[in-house]
């Protein structure tokens, strides 16, 4: 079933999708890395239209929510777009959620239909069987299971005479397009309600600012439940005809970058850090000297460097066809961005929240100012309150939190300003710098205010050995830290010294201590780390310590490692 075409200016995601599918009809839209599954834009549109009819056949109507609990795969995009074309509100559940946490999200969304894959099926059925939500039907996109509705069975339920054109035409810019559930670092996840108007405004503003290349190749590898991934591999492609390669295993992302050679790439800082560490561990002294010289030129204000060594490194990593590169979702050390500029990758930081459809400010290409998150995008106002809290207003601001009117009123004031909870500062040219989360600022026993994220970024950028660091110091006489090792850097370090790659080895601890001392030399005395605990385990995304996008879960960390922290202060 083909999506009906429109000739009017796109005001909804369905309009964007319709126009793009017609323009790029014969070009590849979605593919798995092995091309076992691949759809052209024409096939994508036809599949989404058929899915819309199938959803209609099992009772999904305009305004209903449809939950998607699966990893990154081409079928997700087709099914998600199908729900969207029907006027429903598709949203994603993080693939790693427990039954209890998924139950909260699905219950808050009031979803009767859940689409899933084999890896999440048992947990999806557990939510259904517990009977604590409105969930009535589970649909399986791959394989067969007598307990659920198979994908082909869903498609066969299309009602006779189903009119996709009428269903899509009824969708209004103010209708909900998706729900984004917050990571829950400060309490139960809240459902951020984003409308078609919000997302279309965001896509247009980003295109105006960044100048995304049309028809680019991109990789879908972050959870689709995160606004950044929905923007870069679901919504922006709907406007620009991008080819999306899905990555079901985030651990394989480095190899897939080399295979795909993307034209645009976004990641939280951790991957940029790991790729940098891998490059530095593999190059010889001459190449290292060339890159160090290029970094010096970047620091002197000469911008992105194009040099033979950098070109070779870009080709090795898979970034030789990259035209736009963005880092966000957490603070990125300046040294990491300087490195990528030195090898010819124009990496820029952005700032935003799910509550403002992902982006409020971003560095303009050709005018990137390292250490800042850029200037406000078109149509968005950003200012600071009397307490330097970042306030945001414009068409990208959410319609509110799902079923939480009091929380909505606390976050969006009567004048329409979204209160971010972040502390910021503008420079003389209007570039925004993020200080930290208001609730995460450290106030030590002497009353001194500090930013833990800035301290952590300084520590990580002082060397390659440290993977994660969490600074502790609120109401304490001095700062200490919990530290994990970067597995790749540890292996390279151990190989150089001919020792065991273990956190318990004295040379490894000495290497970490040296990195922290280098960082301390760049920190104010009150910010410096006086002690640290070197942990043997690695902190993984969506584990006890990190959110799916690798932000620190500070409260759970403090509780889990309370004995370690106490020992650090006793010492």
C-alpha angles and dihedrals in degrees: 000000000000123000112248113252125236131200098193125097107281111254098162134044088249090059091050092048093048094051094045095047089054093047096048098029098141098038125095113266104170133020143161116232092257093043089238084132119032132155131188117220089259092052091044091054093045091048092048090050091051090048090052090055091048092051089049088053093059093048106269111150138182109292096023119124122234119198122216117199108180145097129257111304136134092250090063092063093049094049094042092051090048092058089046093052089053091057094252125130112245118195136171134241116210106257092228098053120125120239091258095050093044089049090058093052096043091045093050091049090050091223119177093183127055124185115201147157132234094269092060099031100100092050091046091053090048090057090049094047095048087064096209096122137050090258113136108159136035118200121200117210096195132038129352133285125170091219095064144037113269121225095248089049089054092052091050090059093071108134119241111264095014108176110211092176092060093044093052094042090057092061113106129203089246094056118109112263099182147340121236114198115213118240093253097233090140101033141317113343115269122214110241108207113216122185131208087254091055094051098041089050090050094048092049094047092050092048090050093049103037101027095223113213112250116240093014125163116244137173125232105211109128118082112283087223088074119085092227093060094043089053098046101040106024112027105028091047088054087062101037108030096243122177110238121204112193123221114201094184114051089199088069095055097104093056092043092054088059091050097045101034094204125217092211128027134181128183140154112257097267096074093045087052093049094047090049092049091050092052094047092048092053104044127087127241095267093053090045090053091050092051092046089053090050090049089054090054090049090052089050088060100258093129129215112005125222111198137143094253092049091047091053091049092049090053091048092052094041098249098113091109095040114129102172130023129183135185122194149124091086138025114287120209112248090231090061093053091044090054093053091047088051091057093046102263111130095217114180132182125234133191131212148114136235084251091066095042092265106296135061101152134017136172113259114239109253091023103058114157109201113223093035135081093226132241132312117285120242115292094015125108120206125184140154127248123226087271091049093253112155112246123193131195132174146081092307095064112111123252089238145281117305110264092341107108094161093051089046092052090049091052102039114042128211091270093055097256115147110220105218101192088229127116116225145167133208124221124220092275097050098260112146124229120195115225100182146282111302091229093047099052112120116233107187128208090273092054097253116149119222139171111236093195092056091050090048092049090051092051095048093047093052091077145340102254099080116077103179132005129186117194119214123192113114109142089354129120093241143357127271131174145215110223135194127188128243103242095215094046090046091054092050092046092050092047092053092052097036093236137126114281094239135132088223095061113109093226091053092051089047090053091052091047090053091051091050091048090053089051093047089056088062096045131080113258092253091053097050123113114244096185141003141196116222108213123208096214127078119234110232131198113273092012129120092288107033136048118231088269092049101256115148117259093215100182096048089045092052091050097044095047098036093125092051090050093048090051091052092056093043088055 
